[in-house]
Amino acid sequence: MGCCLTVRAYHERTKHRLDAYAQGPQYLDWDQQPNPFRRFAGAEVVELPLQGEGGIAALLELSLGLSAWKQYGPDRWALRCNPSSGNLHPTEGYVIANGINGLGDGVYHYAPHEHALELRGKLAATASPPQLLLGLSSIAWREAWKYGERAFRYVQLDAGHALGAIRYTAAALGLQVELLPVTDAEIAALLGLDRIADFTGAEAEDPDMLLRIHTGSTAPFRLPAVTQWYGTANALGGLPKHTWPVIDEVTEATICHSRRGVSHTPSSGVPEPQPDLIPLIRQRRSAQAFSGKTSNLPRDTFYAILSALLPASNPVPWDVWTLPIRLHPILFVHRVEGLPTGLYALPRHSAAEIALRTAMNPDFLWQTPEDCPAELPLFHLLEADARKAARTLSCHQDIASTSSFSLGMLAEFDAGLAEGAHVYRHLYWEAGLIGQVLYLEAEAAGVRGTGIGCFFDDSVHEVLGLQDTQFQSLYHFTVGSPAIDTRLEMLPPYSHLPEERQP
Ligand SMILES: Cc1cc2nc3c(=O)[nH]c(=O)nc-3n(C[C@H](O)[C@H](O)[C@H](O)COP(=O)(O)O)c2cc1C
């Protein structure tokens, strides 16, 4: 089967349907969850300072590090600055340092629980200018353990969230980020993911992205050479040990073999740090419930949150996204002051507006809402109480209807796949990035968001009048006033580390 056919077949079979969820395990024992923390035994450990002023330590802590522990009775689990479907955290982070102050040259794996780096590889000596790279990889098994066949989608969404978390943190610290045009094989070789012997008995990691952190230098990017490797990956466990062959198939089919389309060097010069972002990054949480009746959002706040999704007017985080813009929110507005309830669309470029008008229900209104900022392409499609529909479509989850608004993200699916099967992953990354913007914008507005990976795909398409795969909904999200669960205790993120490491 061709790669695109494999992807299409995967996408179809992992749709949740009103009468049947995608294939997954029949039962779960949370005590048998895969270890969310990968370690490399035998690798030298470099402990990083906590709550540092800047540098790699702060970049990692605020993007991929812990931000809290939650405790309920005897159970305790770590939460991170980057969100993750089911809090299972498939995304792993790597640092490749060359000529960077305070860190020897090398390839390092980031261990968020210890807030430490593990030296995986030594770099060949060069006289080239300093270069700092961040690599991301995914361990699909962590998500597959809970979600079965649909897990590959969540892994990719999480990678998009991690990209967003890194871009916002870099902005907070006055750094720029570039998504580098490299192949998956190049990422795997640089991070040591293809070293089969180092992963004996351990779950595989698949390459996702290689990012360059710009600190003012405009020297061209160099792919470093690794001369020596250290450490072996831990086995993560997780029972029952189902295998989901379609995840291996879609992983294989979506490998990116080309270097096309992601090159862009940020403008030279060092941007001003944006320290106001740091408290938002630290406090970001998923709302687990909304306070229903009090979830009224001022209209201007609603417009401001949506405006942050437009790449042209928001260099952070969108300057990192040099791939085509292909995701367009369809909103279910429940409680926004002065705005009729119902369905709205936010085509994020003008060609998509035309395409959506043609593809969706011809009876939709396409009216500009009152006082909508001129630069915000928001359209009212249908006046209705959309709460019941939103709840049902998002796997009967209350959070989709008790919020101020929820949304689905429609991807230009056929156009994306026409460029190659690997674009399937890019579509999910873009959706995850949109989700990360919404999380942080919600915190900034004094409300809270939650990603929603569970929805009935084709029922969403039906409600919108979509009849083919030109557009497919890939991710849902909801925003409103959170109802705080007082049964849960929140603990500080690094209180488990010895006293001498406390800031
Ligand atoms: C891709 C993705 C999908 C998610 N889907 C759901 C969902 O369907 N329902 C839900 O209640 N929470 C969902 N969440 C929220 C996660 O459960 C949450 O991010 C995780 O428990 C970690 O908590 P935190 O976001 O507060 O750090 C999702 C999050 C992500 C990133």
The ligand as an SDF file (V2000), in Angstrom:
LIG
                    3D

 31 33  0  0  0  0  0  0  0  0999 V2000
   -3.6540   16.3490   22.7870 C   0  0  0  0  0  0  0  0  0  0  0  0
   -4.4360   16.4540   24.0650 C   0  0  0  0  0  0  0  0  0  0  0  0
   -5.6890   15.8750   24.1540 C   0  0  0  0  0  0  0  0  0  0  0  0
   -6.4110   15.9710   25.3520 C   0  0  0  0  0  0  0  0  0  0  0  0
   -7.6840   15.4400   25.4030 N   0  0  0  0  0  0  0  0  0  0  0  0
   -8.4190   15.5890   26.5410 C   0  0  0  0  0  0  0  0  0  0  0  0
   -9.7700   15.1440   26.5870 C   0  0  0  0  0  0  0  0  0  0  0  0
  -10.3110   14.5990   25.6050 O   0  0  0  0  0  0  0  0  0  0  0  0
  -10.4570   15.3320   27.7510 N   0  0  0  0  0  0  0  0  0  0  0  0
   -9.8870   15.9450   28.8410 C   0  0  0  0  0  0  0  0  0  0  0  0
  -10.5550   16.0940   29.8720 O   0  0  0  0  0  0  0  0  0  0  0  0
   -8.6050   16.3880   28.8160 N   0  0  0  0  0  0  0  0  0  0  0  0
   -7.8660   16.2400   27.6870 C   0  0  0  0  0  0  0  0  0  0  0  0
   -6.5800   16.7390   27.6430 N   0  0  0  0  0  0  0  0  0  0  0  0
   -5.9780   17.3750   28.8170 C   0  0  0  0  0  0  0  0  0  0  0  0
   -4.9500   16.4490   29.4910 C   0  0  0  0  0  0  0  0  0  0  0  0
   -5.6130   15.4700   30.2250 O   0  0  0  0  0  0  0  0  0  0  0  0
   -3.9870   17.2810   30.3500 C   0  0  0  0  0  0  0  0  0  0  0  0
   -3.1820   18.0640   29.4930 O   0  0  0  0  0  0  0  0  0  0  0  0
   -3.1030   16.4080   31.2040 C   0  0  0  0  0  0  0  0  0  0  0  0
   -3.8430   15.7100   32.1810 O   0  0  0  0  0  0  0  0  0  0  0  0
   -2.0250   17.2160   31.9150 C   0  0  0  0  0  0  0  0  0  0  0  0
   -2.5930   18.2220   32.7070 O   0  0  0  0  0  0  0  0  0  0  0  0
   -2.1710   19.7340   32.5050 P   0  0  0  0  0  0  0  0  0  0  0  0
   -2.6230   20.1590   31.1190 O   0  0  0  0  0  0  0  0  0  0  0  0
   -2.8940   20.4720   33.5870 O   0  0  0  0  0  0  0  0  0  0  0  0
   -0.6820   19.8170   32.6110 O   0  0  0  0  0  0  0  0  0  0  0  0
   -5.8590   16.6560   26.4590 C   0  0  0  0  0  0  0  0  0  0  0  0
   -4.6010   17.2470   26.3490 C   0  0  0  0  0  0  0  0  0  0  0  0
   -3.8920   17.1580   25.1660 C   0  0  0  0  0  0  0  0  0  0  0  0
   -2.5420   17.8280   25.0840 C   0  0  0  0  0  0  0  0  0  0  0  0
  1  2  1  0
  2  3  1  0
  2 30  2  0
  3  4  2  0
  4  5  1  0
  4 28  1  0
  5  6  2  0
  6  7  1  0
  6 13  1  0
  7  8  2  0
  7  9  1  0
  9 10  1  0
 10 11  2  0
 10 12  1  0
 12 13  2  0
 13 14  1  0
 14 15  1  0
 14 28  1  0
 15 16  1  0
 16 17  1  0
 16 18  1  0
 18 19  1  0
 18 20  1  0
 20 21  1  0
 20 22  1  0
 22 23  1  0
 23 24  1  0
 24 25  2  0
 24 26  1  0
 24 27  1  0
 28 29  2  0
 29 30  1  0
 30 31  1  0
M  END
$$$$
